[in-house]
């Protein structure tokens, strides 16, 4: 039948809440009464397949005859007519052009792919009906057509296929894609439209793909893409119900074999790939994950086991992540992956060549300043030219293009106040508004007592006594009164670090203590550090040593206080990087991602809500295992715990990590930094606590967005409890992803709107706000390393007052402090990496700034996201207002860096602000 020159396809498009594409509705439109009935049914429900609705509409139009037999006859006639009618449907596929697509292909693969394009067989597309065949009760036969190149340029290739579709085919519930090339391709979307070139965009059905489609020669399994409309499992159109399940089975894999680059398989494994014992036995590390060293699971790669250590997996040049988890072209080519690899393969060896003595510290503070003024001349190394084009702010070309200097930008902290790092006020302020604002906690009892075994570690009572406290606060109140009025706070790294002190001290070039740092809350709302306790436990050869340091007015006491602060800052830096940052965000989130892809269909609304919060995390984690947290990697070489870094994070995961405490309000309450009132509102213990003040705004906004979203898709608790995919996801998170904590009683149960919203809000907060707060200020606060040294290389000189260390300290205390700081190589490597890790990618997606196509396809969800976006913009203004309020001294004052880490939006680069959706760096 010839198609009239107007839109033939009645499509509930993205802007109308669905992308179900039906040809039957065109025929129905030729019967006014039936069409009207169809429209009424479509506006009230989307549960029935479209063909069924139109048939029902035909029957409804005939019911006015009051004769059921006549009505049935009309319905039968309508069905027969639908089966006879056909329309032309065009499928337009937009894909990213592979590198060199405008150039003649070389090699056998290129020639084969060119031949496929020449014979117009680039892609094989199949349309899948949402309906079952009414005669057989089985899936309808798919409609197939080859797609050919329509046009191409340097960045995009457009393919087109034409289908002849019976009007009785029903709604199109999926598109199958088979890539006839020998190379993979990145498909952005597939648009189905009528065959007459209508300009009516609402007559188009969009299937958003944004996925790599492997070559059929690598894997014969066809890719499946579903429409924008989201469905709970129980509401899945019957024609695609089997496909929904088979797609999930495909990405789960069988747990066998080594994964290939083109794979999309998500599975679990323990952390057994941190070392390379076959190459270097000194890199053997314990397996993290299991009873001995509990840990979250990472993505399984299936690599072979080490010959020298069968418990370890061999390392390779790249680490497998499922294909769609890899960085986008923009992010991969111009930022994170390429920059980080270049930095570690080119800059780090150049630094080591330029600075020959790995142990050499900075001779004076002027030498530290020269890193920002003059920089370090880098010997030529392969890759420097490439890095210069990516990070010109870091690597400067000098004279000839082949000559480069590593010159650091002065961090904002030092730009505003060069001596801020040495002041006690700034030391205390940063516990509330710095890089690690999640460790400070309220002191709830005196004396402070260790929970460690005193037979192993010595006396449990702290030397920070009531008398000492009262002396340091000049008798303003008794210690009991300070405790009662919630004036005492502590950074407590005593029990966590003490079991590792003796082992770390056996390593060359580093040392460690257990530490406690006590703060007093002043009347102006700022903290004052009043005591630092450092402890070395007993060992087979030495008794326990411990001492309390305070800010004394004499020269010796003043310098010892500075040294004690340097050790505490190294402890805080290590805890920040290993726990607050790596463990609590990157590491613990990966199981959520793996489980979501294994258990939640791509058409599941919860998958589509969480997907933006999971982008690129698995790849950045793989890069971290490859370069940063690996044996002899950057973290081990530059942070105090050395080879025990990841083992220590395992111990903290075992003792402290709880999913229910990852929610911001719960975390604040656990640390005594907030209390919940009778009305459910939180009251902060320290009113001017910038991280908490701004974080709670972001938390509440995320929670409202999640609540609106969940309410749209679930009408009752029974639907949540009965959602097999949702329950499968949450079960697998607990029992496989966090298997070592599967029996803990604190895991929430997904059985209500409230519990589901709380779980989703917690995950969304950790991937966005929490990560932003501990990541994007790394260069601002750590770029001038005396402010946050990552390692302490020398013991306190008073450990052995009769030794040469004390003698040298008394003669030149500044030299002792500089020898405690990182070496020149360590400092410059860390500064380089922190600069990269603190930067936003040009294609960053920020909270409330980017609407997913599937959200836009549902009017109610679209409106809810617009509200969320508006709230995030309001938060920007609120934070600016707070930073300009002089009474808020922890974020405003002379030379004070304003707290902007939880401002939602940012430009690209190192800005010290911006909340991306996901953990992508």
C-alpha positions, 0 to 999 in steps of 0.5 A, a space after each residue: 500500500 502506498 504511503 501518504 505524504 505525512 507522518 505514518 507512524 504514531 509514536 509515543 516519542 521521548 517527549 511524550 514518555 515513551 519510544 514505543 514505535 507502532 505501525 498499527 496506529 497509522 491504520 487506526 488513524 484512518 478510523 476516527 472512532 478507533 483512533 480516538 479510543 486508542 488515544 484515550 487508552 494510550 493516555 491512561 496506560 502503557 501496560 498493554 502492547 500497542 497493537 492490542 490497544 488498537 484492536 481494543 479501540 476498534 472493538 470499542 468504536 463498534 460497541 455503539 451498535 449494542 450488538 456484541 457479534 457486530 462488534 466482534 465482526 468489526 474487530 476481526 475486520 480491523 485485524 484483517 485490514 491491519 495484517 494486509 497493510 504495510 508501511 516503510 520504516 527507515 532506521 538511521 544509525 549514528 556511530 562515531 567514526 573510528 580513527 582514520 575513517 576518512 583515510 584509505 584503510 590499510 591492511 586486510 581488516 580495513 579492506 574487508 570492512 571497506 568491502 562490507 561498506 561497498 556492498 551496503 552490508 555494514 550492519 544487520 538490523 532486526 526489529 523486534 515486536 513488543 507483542 506476541 503473535 496472537 495466533 501462536 502465543 510466541 514471539 513474532 518473527 523479527 524484520 531484518 535489513 542491512 544498513 549502508 553508509 548514508 554519510 560520514 565525516 571526521 567524527 560521525 558515520 550515519 548508516 541507514 536501513 529500510 524496512 517494510 513493516 506490516 501494520 499488524 507488527 505492533 510496537 517495536 520493543 527492541 532493535 538487534 544489531 549485528 556488526 558486519 565489520 571486522 572492527 568494533 564501532 561505537 553506536 550512539 543511537 538508532 532512530 526509526 522514522 517513516 519512509 517519507 522524510 517527515 520533519 515531524 520529530 515527534 514521529 521518530 522513535 529513538 533508541 539511545 545506545 551509546 555503546 560499543 558494538 563488537 564485530 560478529 567475527 569476535 562474538 556472534 551474539 547480537 547486541 540488543 537495544 531497548 527503547 527509551 521507555 523504562 519498564 519494571 520486570 513485571 511490566 515488560 512487553 511480552 514480545 521482549 521479555 525473553 530478550 530482557 533476560 537473555 541480555 542479562 545472562 550474556 553480560 554475566 558470562 560463565 565465569 570462565 576464561 580470560 576476558 577480551 577487550 571487546 567483552 561486556 562481561 561483568 563478574 567478581 574477583 578478589 584483589 589478587 593482582 596488585 603485585 607481579 611476583 613472577 617478575 619481582 618476588 618483592 612485589 608479592 602482596 596478600 590477597 585482599 578479599 576473604 576471611 584474612 583480609 576482608 575487602 570489596 570485590 573488583 571486576 574479574 579479568 580471568 588472567 592466568 595465575 602467577 607461577 611463583 605465587 598461585 594465589 596471585 593473578 599475572 599482570 598484563 599491559 592493560 587491565 580488562 574492564 567491560 567495553 562500555 565502562 571504558 573512557 569516552 574518546 574525549 576523556 581517554 584521548 585528552 585527559 585521564 587515561 592518556 594523561 595518567 599513563 603519560 605522567 607515569 611512563 614519561 614524567 616519573 622516569 624523567 623526574 627520577 633521572 633529573 633527581 638522581 638521589 632517591 633519598 635526597 630531601 629539600 635542603 631549604 624551603 627556598 628549594 621547595 619554592 623553586 618548584 613553582 618559580 623555576 621548575 625542574 629541567 626534565 631529561 628527554 623521555 618518550 611521551 613528554 611531547 604528548 603530555 605537554 599538549 594535554 597538560 600545558 599547565 604542568 609541563 612547560 616547553 623551554 626553548 627547543 620543543 624537545 626541552 621541557 621543564 616540570 613547573 608547578 602552578 602555585 596552589 590557591 592556598 599558598 597564593 592566598 597565604 604563603 604561610 598558611 600551612 604553618 599556622 595552627 588555625 589553618 591546620 585545625 580549619 582543614 579538618 572541617 573544610 579541607 581535603 579530609 573533612 570526614 575523620 574529625 570526631 567528637 570526644 565522648 569520654 575521658 580518659 581516651 582509651 585504646 581498644 587494642 590488646 594492652 599485652 601486645 601494644 602497651 598501656 591503653 590509657 592516653 597521656 592526654 589527661 584531664 589536667 593537660 586539657 585544662 592547662 591548654 585551655 587556660 582554665 576556661 572550664 574543667 575537662 568534664 565541662 568541656 566534654 559535657 558541652 561538646 567542646 573536645 574533638 579528635 583526629 584518632 589514628 591510634 588504634 588503626 595505625 598502631 598494629 602497623 607501626 613496627 612493620 612499617 618501621 622495618 621499611 627503608 625511608 619511612 616511619 609511622 606512629 599511632 597518633 591522637 590529635 585533640 582540638 578545642 572548640 572556641 567561642 568563635 566556632 573555630 577549632 584550636 589544636 591543643 595536644 598531639 600524642 604519638 605512640 610507638 608500641 613495644 617490640 621484641 627489642 624496645 619498650 613502648 614509647 609515647 609522648 604528648 606534644 603541645 604548642 609551647 612558647 619556647 623554641 624547642 617545644 615550638 619546633 617539636 610541635 611543628 614536627 609532631 604536626 608533620 607526622 599527624 598530617 602524614 597520617 591524615 594524608 594516608 588515611 585520606 587517600 587510602 580510606 576516605 578516597 580510595 576505599 570508601 568511594 572507588 573501591 566500595 562502589 565497584 561492586 554496586 556497578 558490577 551487580 547492577 549490570 548483572 541483575 538490572 536490565 538496561 530498560 530497568 528504571 533503577 539502572 537508568 537512574 544509577 548509570 550516570 553515577 557509574 560511568 568510567 569508575 571501573 576503568 579509573 579503578 583498573 588504572 589505579 590497580 595498574 599504577 597507583 595502588 599496585 605493589 611498588 606503585 605511586 601510593 606505596 612509594 610516596 605514602 607512609 605505610 609503604 607496602 602495607 597501604 592496601 593491607 591497612 585499608 583492608 583492616 579499616 574496611 573490616 573494622 569500620 566500613 558499614 553501608 548504612 554509615 555511608 549516608 552523610 547524615 548517619 556518618 555525621 551522627 556516628 562521628 558525633 558531629 551531628 545529632 538528630 532532633 525529635 523532628 528528624 532534623 540534624 543539628 550540627 555539633 559544630 555549626 560552622 562545619 563547611 563540609 557538613 553544611 554544604 554536603 547536607 544541602 546536596 544530600 537533601 537534593 539528591 534524596 528528593 530527586 531519588 524519591 520523586 523518581 522512585 514514586 513514579 515507577 513504584 506505586 506500592 511497597 509490594 512492587 518494590 519487594 516483588 521486583 526480581 531484578 531489583 532484589 537480585 541486584 541488592 542481594 548480589 551487592 551484599 553476598 558477592 560484591 561485599 561478600 565478606 560482610 554479607 552476614 552483617 545485620 545492618 544491611 538495609 532491606 529493600 521493601 518500601 519506598 523509604 528504604 529504596 530511596 535511602 539506598 539509592 541516595 546513599 550510593 548517589 551521594 558517595 559517587 558524587 558529593 563524597 567523592 568530590 569533597 575528597 578528590 578535587 581539592 587534592 592539588 589545592 591542599 596537597 600541591 604545596 606538600 608541607 601543608 599535607 606531607 604524604 610521608 614522614 621519613 624520620 622519627 621524632 628526635 626525642 625518641 632517643 634523646 641521647 642520639 645524634 638525631 636530637 643533637 642535629 635537631 637542636 643545632 638545626 631544627 629546620 633541617 630535621 623538619 625538611 628531612 621528615 618531609 618527603 624526598 624531592 622525588 617523592 614530593 614531585 611525583 605526588 604533586 604531578 599525580 595530584 595535579 592530574 587527579 584534581 582536574 575535571 575532564 572536558 566532557 565531565 557531567 555534573 550533578 543536575 546538569 545533564 538529563 538522560 534521554 530516558 528521563 526526558 522521555 517520561 514527563 513526570 521524571 523530566 519535571 522531577 529532574 528539572 526541579 533537581 537541577 534548579 535546586 543544585 543551581 540554588 545550592 551554588 548561590 547558597 555556598 557563594 553566600 556562605 563563603 562571603 559571610 565573615 562570621 563563618 570563620 572556617 570558610 571566610 577570612 584573610 587569606 582563607 580559601 573559600 570552601 567550594 568543593 561541594 559547589 555543583 558545577 565547574 569548568 574543566 581543569 583544576 578548579 577546586 569545585 564541581 560535583 561530577 555524577 560519577 567517580 571518573 578520576 
